């Protein structure tokens, strides 16, 4: 019985951690889409560390709290952002560490190889916001 409680607690801790990552990502994606991209700024979202799981086709990332009213998920938000010409880039090293490949991600996500990352980071007309 103790192992079951321990497993339940660990599973719940992972779920809570994932929901916080999803909430932060939802706010960042919303800002990037609604404020930056829709106001005419060339916009890319860089996902790294645990955020690489949020665009995995096999794992829907529901949004909690006030932003849940639209009944959407991170994949829906990312797809809408890309449909409006936004760019979503995954950290290649973080993806590899998570066991994810470009084929695991929703359509349109780019794997962050150096030429792609360099084209954004070193463009003198690009500003960076960190969430």
GIGI-V86100 format. One record per pair of residues at least 12 apart in sequence whose C-alpha atoms are under 10 Angstrom apart, sorted by the first residue. I is the first residue (numbers start at 0). J is the second residue. Records with the same first field share a line. If there is no record, write none. Layout:
I = J, J
This chain:
16 = 49
17 = 49, 50, 52, 53, 60, 61, 62
18 = 60, 61, 62, 63, 64
19 = 62, 63
20 = 49, 50, 52, 53, 60, 62
21 = 49, 50, 52, 53, 59, 60, 61, 62, 63, 72, 73
22 = 60, 61, 62, 63, 64, 65, 66, 67, 72, 73
23 = 50, 62, 130
24 = 44, 46, 50, 53, 60, 62, 73, 76, 77, 130
25 = 60, 61, 62, 63, 66, 67, 71, 72, 73, 74, 76, 77
26 = 62, 66, 130
27 = 44, 128, 129, 130
28 = 43, 44, 73, 76, 77, 79, 80, 87, 130
29 = 66, 73, 76, 77, 80
30 = 130
31 = 43, 44, 80, 85, 128
32 = 44, 76, 77, 79, 80, 81, 83, 84, 85
33 = 80
35 = 85
36 = 80, 83, 84, 85, 86
37 = 80, 83, 84, 85
40 = 85, 125, 126
41 = 84, 85, 86, 119, 124, 125, 126
42 = 80, 81, 84, 85, 86, 87, 119, 125, 126, 127
43 = 80, 81, 84, 85, 86, 87, 88, 116, 119, 125, 127
44 = 77, 80, 81, 85, 86, 87, 88, 89, 108, 127, 128, 129
45 = 86, 87, 88, 89, 90, 109, 110, 111, 116, 129
46 = 87, 88, 89, 90, 91, 93, 94, 110, 111
47 = 88, 89, 90, 91, 92, 93, 94, 111
48 = 89, 90, 92, 93, 94, 96, 97
49 = 93, 94, 97
50 = 89, 90, 93, 94
51 = 88, 89, 90, 91, 93, 94, 95, 96, 97, 99, 104
52 = 89, 93, 94, 97, 98, 99, 103, 104
53 = 72, 73, 74, 77, 104, 105
54 = 72, 73, 74, 75, 77, 78, 87, 89, 103, 104, 105, 106, 108
55 = 73, 74, 99, 100, 101, 102, 103, 104, 105, 106, 108
56 = 74, 102, 103, 104, 105, 106
57 = 103, 104, 105
58 = 73, 74, 103, 104
59 = 71, 72, 73, 74, 75
60 = 72, 73, 74, 75
61 = 73, 74, 75
74 = 104, 105, 106
75 = 105
77 = 105, 106, 107, 108
78 = 105, 106, 107, 108
81 = 106, 107, 108
82 = 107
85 = 107
86 = 107, 108, 109
87 = 107, 108, 109, 110, 111
88 = 107, 108, 109, 110, 111, 112, 115, 116
89 = 101, 104, 108, 109, 110, 111, 112, 116
90 = 109, 110, 111, 112, 113, 116
91 = 109, 110, 111, 112, 113
92 = 110, 111, 112
93 = 111
94 = 110, 111
